[in-house]
Amino acid sequence: MKYDIAIIGGGPAGYTAAERAAAGGLKTVIFEKKAIGGVCLNEGCIPTKTLLYSAKLLDHAKSAAKYGISVPDGISFNLEKIIDRKDKVVKKLTGGVKMTVQSYGAELIEKEAVIAGESDGLIQILAGGGIYEVTYLLVCTGSDTVVPPIKGLSEVDYWTSKEALEMTVLPKSLAIIGGGVIGMEFASFFNSMGVKVSVIEMMPEILGAMDKETSAMLRTEYQKRGVDFQLNSKVTEVSPSGVTIEKAGKSVLIEAEKILVSAGRKANLSQVGLDKLNVELARNGVKVDEHMLTSHPHVYACGDITGHSMLAHTAIRESEVALNHILGVEDRMNYNCVPGVVYTNPELAGVGKTEEELKAAGISYHIQKLPMAYSGRFVAENETGNGLCKLILDDEDRIIGCHLLGNPASEIIIVAGLAVQHGYTVEEFQKTVFPHPTVGEIYHETFFA
């Protein structure tokens, strides 16, 4: 069983690579031991966004009176139907991905694959009792949930994001350990569902490396909705009663019926057999160059396994870069224009540099910003919250960063992403015609601010 290329892992990086490879004329085989679509489609991006959309509709219903709409029979929700719809969406999309991969001519092997070594210039892979020999290999084995060594954790029935997505009964109270993107999205969902939520974060602000100004604004919005934030707090112990934290030298118990551990993810490097090919590792994952090529001349790594940017859209782009390099098409990975999105309500999104990064590096910059309420469409559709559009410019007035708070930030951040990618100046972008009325017009208003 000889192939031009093998792909281990069927997540966004893997299935995209399989499609591009087969479309490019390569005899392609892709291995996935669990479910095609990886974490993203099965227990990450898609199921969480499906739940969050139900939560957003519930939020809209609660505030319907402000828009002149009455809900005659009162506002309620059916958790079982919400979960069923989530499962239905996941099944539909994973089935679609599987069909698409196979329609391109790639062979899908739903077995665990392990690198066995190399012989006569071909890489050998074991899967399901068979030996597959390939010229090129893409390793796209993704990441695993980080579970920190917290005292008492092994003795309680805690959740990770996987278990939280499988719940059938809402807890009365929930303590979330970690205020990153995943933690905040779950905080948003459970808060909308009426659960008392506490978010515990070691750092001075939520959302890690994202823009601190918009992050603080989002936190303030959720504080108004009843979410309790414990910042600068170290978790020292968990118990059936809740989470014990150390804050400002004092020990405090955060009572909670359920605990959700959301402390990040780590590259899945174990069991795939990279050591058989002497592939060099970096601190957080597999070491790759700008073409996603590892230290082995025929082995590429894409997606979370690189440990660089653990986002599905990053993984997709990385796999395209890798395949282009194999096919002889000029392409290089550029991480400077990868958007990050937090699908809370309101949404938060950013691309390019943050003020914090630039200050730390001693790089000169200036800011142009306006509330999102300067967009007529935003005002028409948002009774509460002013939001923010924040542009970061270099000394030549080139757009090097943008950070948005307000719906639909996830949909319009790409406009700023293009500006960052192509090095547009404010003057160049001022000549762009935006349709009226749209929320995207906020860029045009901010360019003249």
Long-range contacts (C-beta under 8 A, 24 or more apart in sequence): 1-29, 1-130, 1-131, 1-132, 1-133, 2-27, 2-122, 2-132, 2-133, 2-134, 3-27, 3-28, 3-29, 3-107, 3-132, 3-133, 3-134, 3-135, 4-28, 4-134, 4-135, 4-136, 5-29, 5-134, 5-135, 5-136, 5-137, 5-138, 5-326, 6-30, 6-31, 6-113, 6-123, 6-125, 6-132, 6-134, 6-136, 6-137, 6-138, 7-31, 7-137, 7-138, 7-140, 8-113, 8-115, 8-125, 8-137, 8-138, 8-139, 8-140, 8-141, 8-272, 9-38, 9-139, 9-140, 9-141, 9-142, 9-303, 9-305, 10-35, 10-36, 10-37, 10-38, 10-101, 10-108, 10-140, 11-37, 11-38, 11-39, 11-40, 11-41, 11-140, 11-142, 11-303, 11-304, 11-312, 11-315, 12-37, 12-38, 12-40, 12-41, 12-303, 12-312, 12-313, 12-315, 12-316, 12-319, 13-138, 13-140, 13-142, 13-302, 13-303, 13-315, 13-316, 13-318, 13-319, 14-38, 14-138, 14-140, 14-302, 14-303, 14-319, 15-97, 15-100, 15-101, 16-315, 16-316, 16-319, 16-320, 17-138, 17-140, 17-302, 17-319, 17-320, 17-322, 17-323, 18-101, 18-104, 18-106, 18-108, 19-100, 19-101, 19-104, 19-106, 20-319, 20-320, 20-323, 21-106, 21-323, 21-326, 22-101, 22-104, 22-105, 22-106, 23-104, 24-323, 24-326, 24-327, 26-136, 26-326, 26-327, 28-104, 28-105, 28-106, 28-107, 29-106, 29-107, 29-108, 29-109, 29-132, 29-134, 30-101, 30-106, 30-107, 30-108, 30-109, 31-109, 31-110, 31-111, 31-112, 31-113, 31-125, 31-127, 32-108, 32-109, 32-110, 33-110, 33-111, 33-112, 33-113, 35-94, 36-94, 36-97, 36-98, 36-101, 36-108, 36-110, 37-90, 37-93, 37-94, 37-97, 38-142, 39-142, 39-143, 39-304, 40-312, 40-315, 41-90, 41-93, 41-94, 41-97, 42-90, 42-94, 43-161, 43-162, 43-165, 44-161, 44-312, 45-312, 46-89, 46-90, 46-93, 47-86, 47-87, 47-89, 47-90, 47-165, 48-161, 48-165, 48-182, 48-185, 48-186, 48-189, 48-343, 49-343, 50-85, 50-86, 50-89, 50-90, 51-82, 51-83, 51-86, 51-165, 51-189, 52-185, 52-188, 52-189, 52-343, 52-344, 52-345, 54-82, 54-85, 55-188, 55-189, 55-192, 55-193, 55-345, 56-192, 56-345, 58-192, 58-193, 59-192, 59-345, 63-383, 63-384, 66-383, 66-384, 67-383, 77-193, 79-168, 79-169, 79-170, 79-193, 80-168, 83-167, 83-168, 86-165, 112-271, 113-272, 114-271, 114-272, 114-273, 115-272, 115-273, 115-274, 115-276, 115-277, 116-273, 116-276, 117-276, 117-277, 118-276, 118-277, 123-277, 123-298, 123-299, 135-298, 136-298, 136-299, 136-300, 136-326, 137-298, 137-299, 137-300, 138-299, 138-300, 138-301, 138-302, 138-319, 138-322, 139-272, 139-274, 139-279, 139-286, 139-294, 139-299, 139-300, 139-301, 139-302, 139-305, 140-301, 140-302, 140-303, 140-305, 140-315, 140-319, 141-268, 141-269, 141-272, 141-303, 141-305, 142-268, 142-303, 142-304, 142-305, 143-265, 143-266, 143-267, 143-268, 143-304, 143-305, 143-310, 144-265, 144-266, 144-268, 145-261, 145-265, 146-263, 146-264, 146-265, 146-266, 147-261, 147-263, 148-177, 148-235, 148-261, 148-263, 150-177, 150-235, 150-236, 150-237, 150-238, 150-261, 151-236, 151-237, 151-238, 152-237, 152-238, 152-239, 153-238, 153-261, 155-239, 156-238, 156-239, 156-240, 156-259, 158-238, 158-258, 158-259, 158-260, 158-261, 159-258, 159-259, 159-260, 159-261, 160-260, 160-261, 160-262, 161-186, 161-260, 161-262, 164-260, 170-194, 170-195, 171-195, 171-256, 171-257, 171-258, 172-196, 172-257, 173-197, 173-198, 173-255, 173-256, 173-257, 173-258, 174-198, 174-256, 174-257, 174-258, 174-259, 174-260, 175-200, 175-242, 175-243, 175-254, 175-256, 175-258, 175-259, 175-260, 176-200, 176-260, 176-262, 177-235, 177-243, 177-259, 177-260, 177-261, 177-262, 177-263, 178-261, 178-262, 178-263, 178-264, 179-203, 179-206, 179-207, 179-229, 179-231, 180-206, 180-207, 180-208, 180-262, 180-264, 181-207, 181-208, 181-210, 181-340, 181-342, 182-262, 183-260, 183-262, 184-218, 184-222, 184-342, 184-344, 185-342, 185-343, 185-344, 186-260, 186-262, 187-222, 187-227, 187-344, 188-222, 188-343, 188-344, 188-345, 191-222, 191-225, 191-226, 191-227, 192-345, 196-226, 196-228, 197-226, 197-227, 197-228, 198-227, 198-228, 198-229, 198-230, 198-243, 198-254, 198-256, 199-227, 199-228, 199-229, 199-230, 200-230, 200-233, 200-235, 200-243, 200-245, 200-254, 201-229, 201-230, 201-231, 201-232, 201-233, 202-232, 202-233, 202-234, 203-231, 203-232, 204-231, 204-232, 205-231, 206-231, 207-342, 207-348, 209-354, 209-356, 209-357, 210-340, 210-342, 210-348, 210-350, 210-354, 210-403, 211-350, 211-354, 211-355, 211-356, 211-390, 211-401, 211-403, 212-354, 212-355, 212-356, 213-355, 213-388, 213-390, 213-403, 214-348, 214-350, 214-388, 214-390, 214-403, 214-404, 214-405, 215-348, 217-388, 217-405, 218-342, 218-344, 218-346, 218-348, 218-405, 221-346, 221-385, 222-344, 228-254, 230-254, 265-304, 265-310, 266-307, 267-304, 267-305, 267-306, 267-307, 268-304, 268-305, 269-305, 282-306, 282-307, 283-307, 284-308, 290-321, 290-332, 290-333, 291-321, 291-322, 291-325, 291-331, 291-332, 291-333, 292-318, 292-319, 292-321, 292-322, 292-325, 292-333, 293-322, 293-325, 300-325, 300-326, 308-335, 309-335, 309-338, 311-338, 311-340, 313-338, 313-339, 314-338, 334-421, 336-420, 336-421, 337-417, 337-418, 337-420, 337-421, 338-417, 339-413, 339-414, 339-416, 339-417, 341-409, 341-410, 341-413, 343-410, 345-407, 346-382, 346-385, 346-387, 346-405, 346-406, 346-407, 346-409, 347-404, 347-405, 347-406, 347-407, 347-408, 347-409, 347-410, 348-403, 348-404, 348-405, 348-409, 349-403, 349-404, 349-409, 349-410, 349-412, 349-413, 350-401, 350-402, 350-403, 350-404, 350-413, 351-401, 351-402, 351-413, 351-416, 351-417, 351-420, 352-392, 352-399, 352-400, 352-401, 352-402, 352-416, 352-417, 352-420, 353-392, 353-400, 353-401, 354-392, 354-401, 354-403, 355-392, 355-401, 358-392, 358-401, 363-394, 364-394, 364-395, 365-392, 365-393, 365-394, 365-395, 365-400, 365-401, 366-392, 366-393, 366-395, 367-391, 367-392, 367-393, 368-393, 368-426, 368-446, 368-447, 368-449, 369-446, 369-449, 370-442, 370-445, 370-446, 370-449, 372-404, 372-405, 372-406, 372-439, 372-442, 374-442, 374-445, 374-446, 375-437, 375-438, 375-439, 375-440, 375-441, 375-442, 375-445, 376-436, 376-437, 376-441, 377-437, 377-438, 377-439, 377-441, 378-406, 378-439, 378-442, 380-437, 381-407, 381-439, 382-406, 382-407, 389-442, 389-443, 389-445, 389-446, 391-416, 391-426, 391-443, 391-446, 391-447, 393-426, 396-425, 397-425, 397-426, 397-427, 398-423, 398-424, 398-425, 399-423, 399-424, 399-425, 399-426, 399-429, 406-439, 407-439, 408-439, 412-439, 412-440, 412-442, 412-443, 415-440, 415-443, 416-443
